[in-house]
Amino acid sequence: MDSVEKQAPPQRLTLTVEEAGQMLGVSRSYAYELVRQGALPCMRLGRRIVIPVRALDALIDRVVAEATG
């Protein structure tokens, strides 16, 4: 018998603003406010606003580095 290898689904490269807000522990409306302020990096895909996972990770790393000195 041939063995069928299951592949993990590909990792998503972007999150919705709501998903990013949930990951940060803030409300949906505050996440959109952060986008409007430019504090949460985003990009537009047509009419959708998405948050690149790499940008969110970099933001978190930068904030933690600033907080720890």
ABEGO torsion letter per residue (X at the ends): XBBBBBBBBBBBABBBAAAAAAAAGBBAAAAAAAAAAGABBBBBBEABBBBBAAAAAAAAAAAAAAAAX
